[in-house]
Amino acid sequence: MPFKPRTAIRCHHIATLAAIAAAAAPALADWKPTRPVTIVVPYVAGGGTDTTARATARLLSEQWGQPVVVENVPGADGLIGTRRVNESKPDGHTLLLQTPAIVLTKHAPAFKGADPLARLVPVTNIAQSPGVIVANGKFPASTLPELISYCRAAAQPCSMGTGENVAKLFGRQLQAEAIPNLIVVNYKGTAAIITDMIANNVNFAVTGVASALPHQKAGTLKIVASQGVNRSSGAPEVRTVIETGLPQYEYTTWFGLFAVKDTPPAVTQGIYAAVREAMRNPDLQKAIAAAGAEPLVNTPDEFAAQVRKEDERFTALAKRFPLD
């Protein structure tokens, strides 16, 4: 047998591993559903999560040759729809589109049972969108520091509307750190908050940028700050919380696909590959932009790391500012 230098053997071994990996990659991406797929959106129809889900579902249906149906299952801050997916078969035919609110479910005062996040496996992100702090159009403040200063000195306590646990946590944080007499008013959805802000029944709130922009243009509401790392393309004149020296209030919503725990890696990789391909479509990119977001597709491992980081951050905040 002819002698092979150690370097040559190592190179041959690496090349063989690369060939195996290359052969396996298409197999992982080749998975396709064998019957209709359901994407559960655990919130009411018409919001940013729902819009993103429906635009994505249409293109996935075209790729897979199977119907992809969006099912709205609202209630209990997204818990009802999430549990619907928790109880499904781990075969990739029932998916969940969730936001960072999922990591706070276990910290809600009324929550009982197992953490629903533990019964899920991250598949991929679809989009992300910065939160914005919005106030009544006549509110006497145009930045977050001005809003805090005004509310601290105002004769009547300021009020903040919240529609989900992340916003409630932000309200608790503001109470503890900046506005001790802040009144936090909980709502079941963004539409009611917008209506009450316009009527000046509540002073300010955290919403998605797409919900706020039409009313800012009309002058009935004003965006006081963007909570994103960068300024929003829809309101480039509005400074971020980081720019105003308050980075602790940074918050960006992601819209991510999850499958139930124990779904095979070949299935999650196949779904990720299909979403990545769908995201090349200009129509989907436009739909996501219209919802006030921007496309963001990452691998199952990358998305899992992102969820873990968010979980750690919000768990620490929830311990400091309990959601009572």
N, C-alpha and C positions, 0 to 999 in steps of 0.2 A: 504494500500500500504506500503510495507516494506521500512524502512528508508535506504537511501544510503548516506554514508559519502560524503562530498563535493569533497574530493580527488578522490573517486571512480567515481563520476559523471564526473569530469574533465578528468580522464583517459579514461572513456568510450567515451566521446566526441572526444578526440584526436584520439582514435582508429577508431572511425567512420569516421572522416575526412581522416585519412590515407587510410582507405578502399575505400572511394570514390575516392581519388586521384589515388590509385593503379588501380581502375577500369577504370578511365578516361584516364590514360596514354596510355594503348594499343590502345584505340579508337583514340587518337590523332595521333598515329604512324601508324594506319591502312589505312590512306588515300593512294589511288593509282590513277594514271591518267586513264581516260577512253578512251583516244585517244593519238596519238603521241605527244611527248613533244619536244619543241625546246629550246635549250640553245643558246642564242645569245652571240657571242663573238665580241665586237665592235672594233676589231683590225684585222690585216691581218693574214692569216693562217701561221702556222709554228713557231710562237713565244711561249713563256712559257705559256701564258694564253690559247692559242689554244691547246697546247699539254695536259695541265691539263684538259681542258674541254672535249676533246675527250676520254681520258682514263676513266674519271668519267662517261661520257655518256654511254659508252659500258656496264659498270657494272649496272648502273641504269636501262638500258633497260632490262637486264637479270632479275633483281629483279621485275620490274613492268610488264613485259610481253607486253610492248609497245615500239615502236621505240623511241629513244631519239636522235634527230638530232642536230648537232652543225652547226650553221649558222654564218658565218663571215660577219659582216656588218661594215667595217672600215670607217673612215672618221671623220674629225672635232674633233680630239683627243678623240675619243670614243663616241661623242655626238650622232651621227646618229644612231648607234646601240642601245644606251641607250634609245633614244626616241622611237625606234621601240618597246621596251618592255613597256615603259611608256603608250603606246597607246593600249596595249593588254588587254584582259579580265582578271580579278583577280581570276583566277581559277587554277593556278599552272601549266598550260600547256605551258606557255612561260616564260622562266627564263633568267636572265642576269648574265654573269660571268664578274665581274669588278675588278679593282685594286684601290688603293688609289687615282688615278688620277680623279676619279669621284667627289671627294670632292672639287677639284680645278676648276671644269668646270664653276661654277658661277662667278669665279674671272678672267676668260679669258677676255681680252679687247673687243673682237668681240662678246662675248656672249650676247644674248638677249632672253628674255622670262623667264619662271619659272624655278627654280632650279630643274633639273631632279632627284636629290637625294631625294627631297621631295615627289616625286611620286613613290618611291620604298620602299620596306620593306626588311630589311636584313634577310636572311634565315640561312646561315651558311658559315663559312670559309671552304676552301678546302685545301689550302696550303699557305705557306709563304716562302719568299726568300729574303735575304739581297741584297741590291744594292752593286755594287762594283765600285770603281773609277779606271778606266783603262787608260793607256797611251801607246803611241807608244813604241815599244820595246827598242829603242835607246834614249828615253827621259832621261835626266840626273837627275832623281829623283826616289827614290824607296819607299818613304813614302809620306803621304799627307803633313806633315810639310815641307819636302824637296821640294815638288812640289810648295807649296806656296812661299817658300823662293826664289826658282829659278825664278818663274814667276814674282815676284815683282822686281827682279833685272835684268831680261833679257832685252837686247836692243830691241828685237822685242816682241810685246805683245803675250802672249800665247792665244791659242784658245781652246774652249771647245765645243764639239758637244752635242746637246740635242735632244731627240726624243719625249718627252711628257712633259706635264705641270709641273710634279713633278721635272723632271730634269731641266727644265727652271727656276723653282723657286730656285733650288740649285745653278744654275749658277748666278742668281741675288744676292743670299745671299753671294756667294764667292766674287763677284764684290764689294759689299758694305762693307764686313767685312775684306777681306784679299787681294784681287788682283784687285785693282781699274781699271787697264787697260785691264782686261780680255775681250776677244772677244767671245761672245756666238753665236754659229752658230746653227740654228734650222734645223732639218731634219725631214723627214716623217716616218722614221723607223730606227731600230737598225742596220740592214744590211748595209745601206749606211754609217752610222757612222763608223762601223768596217772597211769597205773598205777604207775610207778616213784616219782613224787613222793609218792603216798599211802603206798607201802611204805617211804618215806624212803631209797630207793636213790639219789635225786638231790634236792638241796635246793630248788631253785627253777627257774623257767622263764618264758618269755614265751609266752602263748597268747591265743586269742580269749576275750572275756569270756563268751560263751555256753558254752564248754567248762568254764570255771572256776566259774561261779555255782552249779550244783547241788552241787558238792563243798564250796564255801564254806558253803552252807546246812547241809550235813551235818557240817561241822566238820573234815573230813579235809584240806581245803586252805584257804589264806587268800590273799586278794588283797592284796598289799602296796602296789601303786600302779597307777593307770591311766596309760597313756601318751598318752591323748588330750589335746586342748587343754582340754576340759571334762570334768567328772566323768561317769562312765557312769551312765545312768538305771537300769541293773540293780544297781549298787552305789554309790549316791550318797554313802555315808559314806566311801568310799575316796578319798583325795586324789590329785591328779594329780602327775606328776613335776615339772611346772612349779610347782605350789604348794609342793613340798618343796625348791625351789631347784635342781633338776637338769633344766633344760629341754632339755639336749643329748640326753636319752633319750626325747624325745617321738616317738611313732610311731603313725600311724593307717593302718590297712589300707583300701584301696579295692578294690572289685570292679568291674572295668571291661570293657566289650565292645570287642574289636578285630576288624577285618577285615584281609584280606591287602592288601599294598601295591598301588596302582593300581586299587583299587575306586573306581568313579566317585563323585563327591560327591553326585550325586542318590540313589545307593544308600545311602551312609552317613547322609545327611540323612533318608531314609525310615525307616531302622532306628531312628535317634534319635527321630524323631517317634512311632514305634510304641511304643518303650519309655516315652517321656514319657506317652503315653496310658495304657499299662498300669499305670504307677505311681499313677494315680488310684484304682485298685482297692483297697479296704480289705483284701481277702484277701492281696494281694501285700505291702502294708505290714505286715500282721501276720506274714507268713512271714519277712520281712526282720528284723523286731523279734525274732522267736523265735530267729533265728540270731545275735542279739546285735549287730545292725547297725541303721542308719537309712537310709532312702531318700536317694539323692543322684543326680539326673539333671542332666547338663550337656551343652552342645552339643559337637559334634566339635572345634571350635576351642578351647573351654574345657578339654575333657579333654586335648587335645594339649598345651596349656600346662601343665596339672597334671603330666602324665607327664614333660615336659621338666624341670620344676622338681625332681621326685623323682629323675630321672636325674642331674642335677647334684649334688644333695645326696649321694646314695649313692655316686656315683663318687668324690667328694672323700673320703668316709669309707673307701671300699675302698682308696684309695691310702694312707691313714694307718694303717688296720688291715686288712692283707691277709687274705683268706680262705684260709689255708693248711691 
